[in-house]
Amino acid sequence: MGEKDIEQQHEEQLRGGSKPSGVGAYLLHRAKPHMPPWLGVVGVGIAGSGGHLMWDDSAWAGVGLTLSSVALTAATWWAGRTTSAQRRLHSAITVAAGSAWVTAAAISGPLAGPLPDLYAMGGVVAALSWNVRMVMRRNPDAVGESSDKGLLEKVGLARTKLGTAKVEPNKVTVPYALPAGEQTNDDVSKALPRIASGLDVPTTAVRYRPDPESARKGEIVIVPNDMLREVIWYPGPSAPGGSIADPLVIGVYDDGRELRLTLPQAIHLLVMGVTGAGKTEGAIDVMAEVLTRRDVAVWLSDPKRGQDLGEAFGGCDWVVTTSDGAEVMIAAFEAVIPARQLWLGQHGYRSWEPAAALRQDDPAHSCREDGTACGCPGMPYLLGWFEEAANTLRAVDDDAFTGIAQEARSAGASLVVSMQRASGYQISTDTRASLPAALCFGVDERDAGFALPSEVLDAGANPGAWGNKRPGYCYLVSAGVDEDLWSTPSRTFRNNPVTLEWAVREFASVRMPVDDVTANAAASVAGAIYTDRQGAAAAPAGTKGGPSVAGTEDDDMTPGEPLVDPEDDGIDPEAELPEATDAPMFGGESGADPDDPKAAMEEILRHFESEGRMVIQTKDVMEHCDRIGRSRPWVAGELGRLGREGRLVPAGRHKYRIVPALTSA
């Protein structure tokens, strides 16, 4: 019986008449709950006296009664195995004493020897002991205390007081209060695996929610059945044609609630999960939702060259597939942030909002000094998606995303960094700290501490328990998501790349193009890699139907691509090569003087730009300089000069990024 039932019974007992005629009824009503033990004592006396009349001086009756007494005591002990130890012992002693007295009274007589005294004193003590036990069950000072202390004692929380449980379908929430000055919520966190063991449920089925205003109070949440085992296919766009500021619905929680991700609130998202954990399908869910929104432009770096997200290429403003291309994209992302911040500030926006993506017809958001509407085109939200980011980070500075992450929020831009292992060996702690949101699938147990905040792990989250055995299972930690859900398991929708192809095609007329401010700032850094991004789409269009795969490697051939450049068509491969001359390799038509170091180096850089190679190495320059008679010291000197003039930017590991003149996107 629970504490609430005991209190109700007590209140009912107090409802008696206050008139003299009702005093007797009131006393009888109050005495009724305590009468069963006394009736039991009377019954023992009657049984002993009746047995004596039937089996007086019968040896066989004595044997039978003795065996019956032992059997009844043993049965009482066995039946009490599911109760508390105190109740079990109390019941067994009472039954043993009563049956022993009945046996003695039946054989010797109820008035023989000390039997009358034992009956009078023992019977009263036994009945009163049960009355005291009944009175002690109602303890107003211990309301909320557990009615079954066995489990809490085993897990080290014996003195914990439990409140009234809230029972929902497949979910039980129990408030708790630890003893003041003795234990804290950390003790509950440490006890969660043992509680799960005691309840015989998975460790991820038990978690707790600490009270932010108390160090010893909170709630224990138990989800006994795994409702995520059932696969749910992607139901379609949650807000087709809506704003990127609306939540993306990408799955469900284990209690049936929708798994919602709002990118402008999440700011920057780290997606992680080992091979087979369902990270790719989760990425497809997010990308499918993004491509159905009207006011977002996507830059995608995909070192896997469209193996997983290739069907999304057609909906992206810019796609790169090499580490050099990713490096240029990162540099371009850094360049567009101040340009976007300036535009937003000039139009009266403290940060990006959906209204910023519309034509600026509101005088309150005008860049004109006279206060009239400026009519400027809107600026879409910018999403930079770096798939398999570990490959990118190996090629560039491991803090490449840190500066972007710290400045991008106010510019209406977000990063999605996807990788299999989020550990100190992959990214720096500064970079990890700059990615506040996380979508964590199954990971190696050693990486769990790097994947999720410590308070989420303490609350019961355990992605290491899944590994790749539960594809799609994940935790979402993000601003805009109730903190109580951070440690709640969820599962992304089952999806297919065909969904991306459909979203790209059906919502092409909905998605707005990138704004000129962002495009020009990107072109100032990326040059032809960005300005020719749509032209570069022609090659992969036959495979994935996408628009902009810039920065592909030289040895990547597209099916159906001619093996000979059109400008070389007609050259006889059997003809002898002409004799070498001192004419410059490049610039013959432009009239550059090979003896002019600056002109010669500029011609080399222009050649790289014409090929769309914006990241070069010293050896790349030497390949050309050897043919025009230039030495390595000359190359080193020219690279240093160009670095000081800003024409080249050191990119680490003997690499340089070419800074082009501002061109139109």
C-alpha positions as CSV (number, residue, x, y, z in Angstrom):
1,M,0.0,0.0,0.0
2,G,1.4,3.4,-0.9
3,E,1.7,6.4,1.3
4,K,-1.2,8.1,-0.5
5,D,-3.5,5.2,0.2
6,I,-2.4,5.1,3.9
7,E,-3.2,8.8,4.2
8,Q,-6.6,8.4,2.6
9,Q,-7.4,5.5,5.0
10,H,-6.4,7.6,7.9
11,E,-8.6,10.5,6.8
12,E,-11.5,8.1,6.5
13,Q,-10.9,6.8,10.0
14,L,-11.2,10.3,11.4
15,R,-14.5,10.9,9.8
16,G,-16.7,10.0,12.8
17,G,-19.7,11.6,14.4
18,S,-19.0,14.3,17.0
19,K,-22.3,13.9,18.7
20,P,-22.6,11.8,21.9
21,S,-24.7,9.3,20.0
22,G,-21.9,8.9,17.5
23,V,-19.0,8.4,20.0
24,G,-19.4,4.7,20.0
25,A,-19.5,4.5,16.3
26,Y,-16.4,6.7,16.1
27,L,-14.5,4.5,18.6
28,L,-15.5,1.3,16.8
29,H,-14.5,2.8,13.5
30,R,-11.1,3.8,14.8
31,A,-10.6,0.3,16.4
32,K,-11.5,-1.7,13.3
33,P,-8.1,-1.4,11.5
34,H,-6.4,-2.8,14.7
35,M,-8.8,-5.6,15.4
36,P,-7.4,-8.4,13.1
37,P,-4.4,-9.2,15.3
38,W,-6.6,-9.5,18.4
39,L,-9.1,-11.7,16.5
40,G,-6.1,-13.9,15.5
41,V,-5.2,-14.3,19.2
42,V,-8.8,-15.3,20.0
43,G,-8.7,-17.8,17.1
44,V,-5.5,-19.4,18.5
45,G,-7.2,-19.9,21.9
46,I,-10.2,-21.5,20.4
47,A,-8.1,-23.7,18.1
48,G,-6.0,-24.9,21.1
49,S,-9.0,-25.7,23.2
50,G,-10.8,-27.5,20.4
51,G,-7.7,-29.5,19.6
52,H,-7.5,-30.7,23.2
53,L,-11.0,-32.0,23.1
54,M,-10.2,-34.0,20.0
55,W,-6.7,-35.2,20.6
56,D,-6.2,-35.3,24.4
57,D,-3.3,-37.6,25.2
58,S,-2.9,-38.7,21.5
59,A,0.8,-39.3,20.6
60,W,0.0,-39.4,16.9
61,A,-1.9,-36.1,17.1
62,G,1.1,-34.5,18.8
63,V,3.4,-35.6,15.9
64,G,0.9,-34.3,13.3
65,L,0.5,-31.0,15.1
66,T,4.2,-30.5,15.4
67,L,4.9,-31.2,11.8
68,S,2.0,-28.9,10.8
69,S,3.4,-26.2,12.9
70,V,6.8,-26.5,11.3
71,A,5.3,-26.6,7.8
72,L,3.1,-23.5,8.4
73,T,6.1,-21.6,9.7
74,A,8.2,-22.6,6.7
75,A,5.3,-21.6,4.3
76,T,5.1,-18.2,5.9
77,W,8.8,-17.6,5.5
78,W,8.7,-18.7,1.9
79,A,5.6,-16.5,1.1
80,G,7.3,-13.5,2.6
81,R,10.3,-13.6,0.3
82,T,9.0,-10.7,-1.8
83,T,8.4,-8.5,1.2
84,S,10.8,-6.5,3.3
85,A,13.1,-8.5,5.7
86,Q,11.4,-7.0,8.8
87,R,7.9,-8.0,7.7
88,R,9.1,-11.5,6.7
89,L,10.7,-12.1,10.1
90,H,7.9,-10.7,12.1
91,S,5.3,-12.9,10.2
92,A,7.4,-16.1,10.7
93,I,7.9,-15.5,14.4
94,T,4.2,-14.8,15.0
95,V,3.1,-17.9,13.1
96,A,5.7,-20.1,14.9
97,A,4.6,-18.9,18.3
98,G,0.9,-19.3,17.6
99,S,1.2,-22.8,16.1
100,A,3.5,-23.9,18.9
101,W,1.0,-22.8,21.6
102,V,-1.9,-24.5,19.7
103,T,0.1,-27.8,19.6
104,A,0.9,-27.7,23.3
105,A,-2.6,-26.8,24.3
106,A,-4.1,-29.5,22.1
107,I,-2.0,-32.2,23.7
108,S,-1.7,-31.0,27.4
109,G,-4.8,-28.7,27.6
110,P,-5.0,-24.9,27.4
111,L,-4.9,-24.6,31.2
112,A,-1.9,-26.9,31.8
113,G,1.3,-25.5,33.3
114,P,2.4,-22.1,32.0
115,L,0.2,-22.2,28.9
116,P,-2.5,-19.8,30.3
117,D,0.2,-17.3,31.2
118,L,2.0,-17.7,27.8
119,Y,-1.3,-17.2,26.1
120,A,-2.3,-14.1,28.0
121,M,1.1,-12.4,27.8
122,G,2.3,-13.7,24.4
123,G,-1.0,-13.1,22.7
124,V,-1.2,-9.5,23.9
125,V,2.4,-8.8,22.8
126,A,1.9,-10.4,19.4
127,A,-1.3,-8.4,18.7
128,L,0.2,-5.2,20.0
129,S,3.3,-5.6,17.9
130,W,1.2,-5.8,14.8
131,N,-0.8,-2.8,15.9
132,V,2.4,-0.8,16.4
133,R,3.5,-1.8,13.0
134,M,0.3,-0.6,11.5
135,V,0.5,2.7,13.3
136,M,4.1,3.2,12.2
137,R,3.2,2.7,8.6
138,R,1.6,6.1,8.6
139,N,4.5,8.5,9.0
140,P,3.7,12.1,7.8
141,D,7.3,13.1,8.2
142,A,8.4,10.4,5.7
143,V,6.0,11.2,2.9
144,G,7.7,10.4,-0.3
145,E,9.9,7.7,1.2
146,S,10.2,4.6,-0.8
147,S,7.8,1.8,0.1
148,D,10.4,-0.7,-1.0
149,K,13.9,0.1,0.2
150,G,15.6,-3.0,-1.2
151,L,16.7,-1.6,-4.5
152,L,17.8,1.7,-3.1
153,E,19.8,0.1,-0.4
154,K,21.6,-2.1,-2.9
155,V,22.6,0.9,-5.0
156,G,23.8,3.0,-2.1
157,L,20.8,5.3,-1.9
158,A,19.1,3.8,1.1
159,R,18.0,7.1,2.8
160,T,16.7,8.6,-0.4
161,K,13.1,9.8,-0.3
162,L,11.0,9.2,-3.4
163,G,8.0,11.3,-4.4
164,T,4.8,10.2,-6.1
165,A,5.7,8.5,-9.4
166,K,4.3,9.9,-12.6
167,V,3.4,7.0,-14.9
168,E,3.1,7.6,-18.6
169,P,3.0,5.1,-21.5
170,N,6.4,3.4,-21.4
171,K,7.8,6.1,-19.1
172,V,8.0,6.4,-15.3
173,T,9.2,9.6,-13.7
174,V,10.0,9.5,-10.0
175,P,11.1,12.6,-8.0
176,Y,13.8,12.0,-5.4
177,A,15.4,13.9,-2.5
178,L,18.7,12.7,-1.1
179,P,19.6,13.1,2.6
180,A,20.8,16.6,3.2
181,G,24.5,16.9,3.7
182,E,25.2,13.3,3.0
183,Q,24.8,12.8,-0.8
184,T,24.5,14.8,-4.0
185,N,23.2,14.3,-7.5
186,D,26.6,12.9,-8.5
187,D,25.8,9.9,-6.3
188,V,22.6,9.3,-8.3
189,S,24.6,9.5,-11.6
190,K,27.0,6.9,-10.4
191,A,24.2,4.6,-9.3
192,L,22.3,4.7,-12.6
193,P,23.9,1.5,-14.1
194,R,23.2,-0.4,-10.8
195,I,19.6,0.8,-10.9
196,A,19.2,-0.4,-14.4
197,S,20.7,-3.7,-13.4
198,G,18.2,-4.0,-10.5
199,L,15.3,-3.2,-12.8
200,D,16.7,-5.5,-15.5
201,V,16.6,-2.9,-18.2
202,P,19.3,-1.5,-20.6
203,T,21.6,1.1,-19.1
204,T,20.3,3.7,-21.6
205,A,16.7,3.1,-20.2
206,V,17.5,4.8,-16.9
207,R,18.5,8.5,-16.6
208,Y,18.1,11.3,-14.2
209,R,17.3,15.0,-14.4
210,P,18.9,17.0,-11.6
211,D,17.1,20.0,-10.2
212,P,19.1,23.0,-11.3
213,E,18.2,24.7,-8.0
214,S,19.2,21.9,-5.7
215,A,22.3,19.7,-5.4
216,R,20.3,16.8,-3.9
217,K,17.0,16.8,-5.7
218,G,15.8,15.7,-9.1
219,E,13.9,13.1,-11.1
220,I,14.8,9.5,-12.1
221,V,13.3,8.6,-15.5
222,I,12.8,5.0,-16.5
223,V,11.8,3.9,-20.0
224,P,11.4,0.1,-19.7
225,N,10.7,-0.8,-23.3
226,D,12.8,0.2,-26.3
227,M,10.3,2.0,-28.5
228,L,13.1,2.9,-31.0
229,R,13.5,-0.6,-32.4
230,E,10.8,0.0,-34.9
231,V,12.2,1.6,-38.1
232,I,10.4,4.8,-39.1
233,W,10.9,6.0,-42.7
234,Y,11.3,9.6,-43.5
235,P,7.8,11.0,-43.7
236,G,8.6,13.9,-46.0
237,P,9.5,17.6,-45.4
238,S,8.3,19.0,-42.1
239,A,8.0,22.5,-43.4
240,P,8.2,22.5,-47.3
241,G,9.1,25.9,-48.6
242,G,9.5,27.2,-45.0
243,S,12.4,29.0,-43.4
244,I,15.6,27.5,-42.2
245,A,14.7,29.1,-38.9
246,D,11.9,26.5,-38.5
247,P,12.9,23.3,-36.8
248,L,14.1,20.4,-38.9
249,V,12.3,17.2,-37.9
250,I,14.8,14.4,-38.4
251,G,13.5,11.6,-36.1
252,V,11.8,10.6,-32.9
253,Y,12.6,10.3,-29.2
254,D,12.0,7.1,-27.3
255,D,8.8,8.6,-25.8
256,G,7.4,9.4,-29.3
257,R,8.2,13.1,-29.4
258,E,9.7,14.5,-32.6
259,L,13.5,14.9,-32.8
260,R,13.9,18.6,-33.8
261,L,17.0,20.5,-34.8
262,T,16.9,24.3,-35.4
263,L,20.2,25.2,-37.2
264,P,20.2,29.0,-36.4
265,Q,19.9,28.1,-32.7
266,A,22.3,25.2,-32.8
267,I,24.8,27.6,-34.5
268,H,27.4,24.9,-35.3
269,L,26.8,21.2,-35.3
270,L,29.2,18.3,-34.8
271,V,27.9,15.1,-36.2
272,M,29.7,11.9,-35.2
273,G,29.3,8.2,-35.2
274,V,31.3,5.1,-36.0
275,T,31.0,3.2,-39.3
276,G,27.6,1.5,-39.3
277,A,26.1,3.7,-36.6
278,G,23.6,5.4,-39.0
279,K,25.5,8.8,-39.4
280,T,25.0,8.8,-43.2
281,E,21.2,8.4,-42.9
282,G,21.1,11.1,-40.3
283,A,23.0,13.4,-42.6
284,I,20.5,12.6,-45.4
285,D,17.7,13.5,-43.1
286,V,19.2,16.9,-42.2
287,M,20.2,17.7,-45.8
288,A,16.8,16.7,-47.1
289,E,15.1,19.1,-44.7
290,V,17.6,21.9,-45.5
291,L,17.1,21.6,-49.3
292,T,13.3,22.0,-48.9
293,R,13.7,25.4,-47.2
294,R,13.6,28.6,-49.2
295,D,16.2,30.8,-47.5
296,V,19.4,28.9,-47.1
297,A,22.4,28.4,-49.3
298,V,24.7,25.3,-48.8
299,W,28.4,25.0,-49.3
300,L,29.4,21.3,-49.2
301,S,32.8,19.8,-48.8
302,D,32.6,16.1,-49.6
303,P,36.0,14.2,-49.8
304,K,34.0,11.0,-50.5
305,R,33.1,12.6,-53.9
306,G,29.4,12.1,-53.7
307,Q,29.4,8.6,-52.4
308,D,26.8,9.4,-49.8
309,L,25.5,13.0,-50.5
310,G,26.1,13.1,-54.2
311,E,22.4,13.5,-54.9
312,A,22.4,16.7,-52.9
313,F,25.1,18.4,-55.1
314,G,22.4,19.9,-57.4
315,G,20.9,21.8,-54.5
316,C,24.2,23.3,-53.2
317,D,25.6,26.6,-54.2
318,W,29.2,25.3,-54.0
319,V,30.7,21.8,-53.7
320,V,34.3,20.8,-53.4
321,T,35.7,17.3,-53.2
322,T,39.4,17.6,-52.4
323,S,41.3,18.7,-49.4
324,D,42.7,21.7,-51.3
325,G,39.2,22.7,-52.3
326,A,38.1,22.3,-48.7
327,E,40.9,24.6,-47.6
328,V,39.8,27.2,-50.1
329,M,36.2,26.9,-48.9
330,I,37.3,27.4,-45.3
331,A,39.2,30.6,-46.3
332,A,36.2,31.8,-48.3
333,F,33.9,31.1,-45.3
334,E,36.2,33.3,-43.2
335,A,36.1,36.1,-45.8
336,V,32.3,36.1,-46.2
337,I,31.6,36.5,-42.5
338,P,32.7,40.2,-42.2
339,A,31.0,41.0,-45.5
340,R,27.7,39.5,-44.3
341,Q,28.0,41.1,-40.9
342,L,28.5,44.5,-42.6
343,W,25.4,44.0,-44.8
344,L,23.3,42.9,-41.9
345,G,24.4,45.8,-39.8
346,Q,23.7,48.3,-42.5
347,H,20.2,47.0,-42.8
348,G,19.5,47.1,-39.1
349,Y,19.8,43.4,-38.2
350,R,21.6,42.5,-35.0
351,S,21.7,38.9,-36.3
352,W,20.3,37.0,-39.2
353,E,16.5,36.4,-39.2
354,P,14.1,35.2,-41.9
355,A,13.2,38.8,-42.8
356,A,16.8,39.3,-43.9
357,A,16.3,36.9,-46.7
358,L,13.5,38.9,-48.2
359,R,13.6,42.0,-50.4
360,Q,14.3,44.9,-48.0
361,D,11.2,46.9,-48.5
362,D,10.8,47.9,-44.9
363,P,12.2,51.3,-44.0
364,A,13.3,49.9,-40.7
365,H,15.7,47.7,-42.5
366,S,17.1,50.1,-45.1
367,C,20.7,50.9,-45.8
368,R,19.8,54.4,-47.1
369,E,20.6,57.4,-44.9
370,D,17.3,59.1,-45.8
371,G,15.3,56.3,-44.1
372,T,13.4,55.2,-47.2
373,A,13.2,51.5,-48.2
374,C,16.3,50.5,-50.1
375,G,14.8,47.5,-51.9
376,C,18.1,45.5,-51.6
377,P,17.9,41.8,-52.4
378,G,17.8,39.6,-49.4
379,M,20.6,37.5,-47.9
380,P,19.9,33.7,-47.3
381,Y,21.3,31.8,-44.4
382,L,24.6,30.2,-45.2
383,L,25.3,26.6,-44.2
384,G,28.9,25.2,-44.5
385,W,28.8,21.4,-44.5
386,F,32.1,19.6,-44.1
387,E,31.6,15.9,-44.6
388,E,34.3,13.5,-43.3
389,A,36.0,16.5,-41.7
390,A,38.8,14.4,-40.4
391,N,40.3,14.3,-43.9
392,T,40.0,18.0,-44.1
393,L,41.6,18.6,-40.7
394,R,44.5,16.4,-41.6
395,A,45.3,18.6,-44.6
396,V,44.8,22.0,-43.0
397,D,45.3,23.5,-39.5
398,D,43.4,21.5,-36.9
399,D,42.0,24.8,-35.6
400,A,40.7,25.7,-39.1
401,F,37.1,25.9,-37.9
402,T,37.7,27.8,-34.6
403,G,37.8,31.3,-36.0
404,I,34.8,30.7,-38.2
405,A,32.8,29.2,-35.4
406,Q,33.4,32.2,-33.1
407,E,32.3,34.8,-35.6
408,A,29.7,33.1,-37.9
409,R,26.6,33.3,-35.7
410,S,26.0,37.0,-36.1
411,A,26.6,36.7,-39.8
412,G,23.8,34.2,-40.4
413,A,26.0,31.2,-41.0
414,S,26.4,27.8,-39.5
415,L,28.9,24.9,-39.8
416,V,28.1,21.2,-39.8
417,V,31.3,19.2,-39.1
418,S,30.8,15.5,-39.7
419,M,33.3,12.8,-38.7
420,Q,33.5,9.3,-37.4
421,R,35.6,9.9,-34.3
422,A,35.4,13.1,-32.4
423,S,38.5,12.8,-30.2
424,G,41.6,14.8,-29.3
425,Y,43.5,13.0,-32.0
426,Q,41.1,14.3,-34.7
427,I,40.3,17.9,-33.6
428,S,41.7,20.3,-31.0
429,T,39.8,21.0,-27.8
430,D,39.4,24.6,-29.0
431,T,37.7,23.5,-32.2
432,R,35.5,21.1,-30.2
433,A,34.5,23.8,-27.8
434,S,33.5,26.1,-30.7
435,L,31.0,23.5,-31.9
436,P,28.3,23.8,-29.2
437,A,25.7,21.4,-30.7
438,A,26.2,17.7,-31.2
439,L,24.3,15.0,-33.0
440,C,25.9,11.9,-31.6
441,F,25.3,8.4,-32.9
442,G,27.0,5.3,-31.6
443,V,30.6,5.8,-30.8
444,D,33.6,4.1,-29.3
445,E,33.2,4.2,-25.5
446,R,36.6,6.0,-25.3
447,D,35.3,8.8,-27.4
448,A,32.0,9.4,-25.5
449,G,33.5,12.0,-23.3
450,F,34.7,14.0,-26.2
451,A,31.4,13.6,-28.1
452,L,29.0,14.8,-25.5
453,P,29.2,17.2,-22.5
454,S,30.0,15.6,-19.2
455,E,26.7,16.6,-17.6
456,V,24.8,14.8,-20.4
457,L,26.8,11.6,-19.8
458,D,26.3,12.0,-16.0
459,A,22.6,12.2,-16.6
460,G,22.6,8.7,-18.2
461,A,23.5,9.2,-21.9
462,N,25.7,6.4,-23.1
463,P,26.4,6.4,-26.9
464,G,29.3,4.0,-26.3
465,A,26.8,1.3,-25.4
466,W,25.4,1.4,-29.0
467,G,28.5,1.4,-31.1
468,N,27.2,0.2,-34.5
469,K,24.7,-2.2,-33.1
470,R,21.9,0.3,-33.0
471,P,22.0,2.2,-36.4
472,G,20.3,5.5,-36.2
473,Y,20.2,5.7,-32.4
474,C,21.5,9.1,-31.3
475,Y,21.5,12.0,-28.8
476,L,20.9,15.6,-29.8
477,V,22.5,18.3,-27.7
478,S,21.6,21.8,-28.9
479,A,20.3,25.1,-27.9
480,G,16.6,25.2,-28.6
481,V,16.2,21.7,-27.4
482,D,14.9,21.1,-23.9
483,E,17.8,20.1,-21.7
484,D,15.8,17.2,-20.3
485,L,16.0,15.7,-23.8
486,W,19.7,15.9,-24.1
487,S,20.2,12.6,-22.4
488,T,17.1,11.1,-24.0
489,P,17.8,8.5,-26.7
490,S,16.3,9.1,-30.1
491,R,16.5,7.7,-33.6
492,T,16.7,9.4,-37.0
493,F,14.4,8.4,-39.8
494,R,15.4,5.7,-42.2
495,N,16.2,7.5,-45.4
496,N,17.5,7.0,-49.0
497,P,19.6,9.2,-51.2
498,V,16.7,9.2,-53.7
499,T,15.1,11.6,-51.2
500,L,17.8,14.1,-51.8
501,E,17.4,13.8,-55.6
502,W,13.7,14.4,-55.2
503,A,14.2,17.4,-52.9
504,V,16.8,19.0,-55.2
505,R,14.4,18.6,-58.2
506,E,11.1,19.5,-56.6
507,F,12.3,22.5,-54.6
508,A,14.6,24.1,-57.1
509,S,12.2,26.9,-57.7
510,V,11.8,27.5,-54.0
511,R,15.4,27.9,-53.0
512,M,16.8,31.4,-53.4
513,P,20.3,31.9,-54.9
514,V,23.2,33.1,-52.9
515,D,23.4,36.8,-52.5
516,D,25.9,39.0,-54.3
517,V,27.6,40.1,-51.0
518,T,28.5,36.5,-50.1
519,A,29.3,35.5,-53.7
520,N,31.7,38.5,-54.2
521,A,33.5,37.9,-50.9
522,A,33.9,34.2,-51.7
523,A,35.2,35.0,-55.2
524,S,37.8,37.4,-53.7
525,V,39.4,34.4,-52.0
526,A,38.5,31.4,-54.1
527,G,38.7,33.1,-57.5
528,A,37.9,30.7,-60.4
529,I,37.2,27.8,-58.1
530,Y,34.1,29.8,-57.0
531,T,33.2,31.9,-60.0
532,D,33.4,28.8,-62.3
533,R,31.6,26.5,-59.9
534,Q,28.5,26.2,-62.1
535,G,30.7,25.4,-65.1
536,A,32.6,22.8,-63.2
537,A,29.2,21.1,-62.6
538,A,29.1,19.8,-66.1
539,A,31.5,17.0,-65.4
540,P,29.8,15.3,-62.5
541,A,26.3,16.0,-63.8
542,G,26.2,12.7,-65.6
543,T,26.8,10.8,-62.4
544,K,25.0,12.6,-59.6
545,G,23.1,15.3,-61.3
546,G,24.8,18.0,-59.2
547,P,25.8,21.4,-60.1
548,S,29.1,22.4,-58.5
549,V,31.9,20.0,-57.9
550,A,34.9,22.3,-57.8
551,G,38.4,21.4,-56.9
552,T,38.5,17.8,-58.2
553,E,41.8,16.0,-58.7
554,D,43.4,16.0,-62.1
555,D,43.2,12.2,-62.4
556,D,39.5,12.1,-61.8
557,M,37.8,11.3,-65.1
558,T,34.1,11.6,-65.6
559,P,32.3,8.9,-67.6
560,G,31.7,10.2,-71.1
561,E,34.4,12.9,-70.9
562,P,36.7,13.1,-74.0
563,L,40.2,11.8,-73.5
564,V,41.7,14.7,-75.5
565,D,41.3,18.4,-74.8
566,P,39.5,20.2,-77.8
567,E,42.5,22.5,-78.2
568,D,44.8,19.5,-78.7
569,D,42.6,17.9,-81.2
570,G,44.4,17.6,-84.5
571,I,47.9,17.2,-83.0
572,D,49.7,14.3,-84.6
573,P,51.0,12.1,-81.7
574,E,53.5,10.5,-84.1
575,A,55.2,13.8,-85.1
576,E,58.5,14.7,-83.7
577,L,58.6,17.4,-81.0
578,P,60.1,20.8,-82.0
579,E,63.4,21.8,-80.6
580,A,63.4,23.5,-77.3
581,T,63.7,27.3,-77.4
582,D,64.2,30.0,-74.7
583,A,60.6,31.3,-75.3
584,P,58.6,31.5,-72.0
585,M,56.2,28.7,-71.3
586,F,53.4,31.1,-70.5
587,G,52.6,34.6,-71.5
588,G,53.9,34.6,-75.0
589,E,50.7,36.2,-76.1
590,S,50.5,38.6,-73.2
591,G,54.0,39.8,-73.9
592,A,55.5,39.1,-70.5
593,D,59.3,39.4,-70.2
594,P,60.8,36.2,-68.9
595,D,63.7,38.2,-67.5
596,D,61.3,40.2,-65.3
597,P,60.9,38.1,-62.1
598,K,57.6,39.7,-61.1
599,A,56.1,39.2,-64.6
600,A,57.4,35.6,-64.8
601,M,55.9,34.7,-61.4
602,E,52.6,36.4,-62.2
603,E,52.3,34.3,-65.4
604,I,52.8,31.2,-63.4
605,L,50.1,32.2,-60.9
606,R,47.7,33.1,-63.7
607,H,48.3,29.7,-65.2
608,F,47.3,28.0,-61.9
609,E,44.2,30.2,-61.6
610,S,43.2,29.3,-65.1
611,E,43.2,25.7,-64.1
612,G,41.2,26.4,-60.9
613,R,44.1,25.5,-58.6
614,M,44.1,28.1,-55.8
615,V,46.3,26.0,-53.4
616,I,49.8,25.3,-54.6
617,Q,53.0,24.0,-53.2
618,T,56.6,25.0,-53.8
619,K,57.2,22.0,-56.0
620,D,54.3,23.0,-58.3
621,V,56.1,26.3,-59.0
622,M,59.5,24.6,-59.4
623,E,58.0,22.4,-62.2
624,H,57.5,25.5,-64.3
625,C,60.5,27.4,-63.2
626,D,62.9,24.6,-64.2
627,R,61.6,24.9,-67.8
628,I,62.3,28.7,-67.9
629,G,65.6,28.5,-66.2
630,R,64.7,29.7,-62.7
631,S,66.3,28.4,-59.6
632,R,65.0,27.3,-56.2
633,P,66.4,30.4,-54.4
634,W,64.6,32.6,-56.9
635,V,61.3,30.7,-56.2
636,A,61.8,31.1,-52.4
637,G,62.4,34.8,-52.8
638,E,59.4,35.3,-55.1
639,L,57.1,33.4,-52.8
640,G,58.2,35.5,-49.9
641,R,57.6,38.7,-51.8
642,L,54.2,37.6,-52.9
643,G,53.4,36.6,-49.4
644,R,54.3,40.1,-48.2
645,E,52.2,41.7,-50.9
646,G,49.2,39.5,-50.1
647,R,49.1,37.7,-53.4
648,L,49.8,34.4,-51.6
649,V,48.7,33.3,-48.1
650,P,50.7,30.6,-46.3
651,A,48.5,27.6,-45.8
652,G,50.9,25.4,-43.8
653,R,52.8,22.3,-44.8
654,H,54.6,24.1,-47.6
655,K,51.3,25.2,-49.2
656,Y,50.2,28.6,-50.4
657,R,46.7,29.8,-51.2
658,I,46.5,32.2,-54.2
659,V,44.5,35.4,-53.5
660,P,42.9,36.5,-56.7
661,A,41.8,39.9,-57.7
662,L,38.1,40.5,-56.9
663,T,36.0,39.0,-59.7
664,S,32.3,38.9,-60.3
665,A,30.6,35.7,-59.1
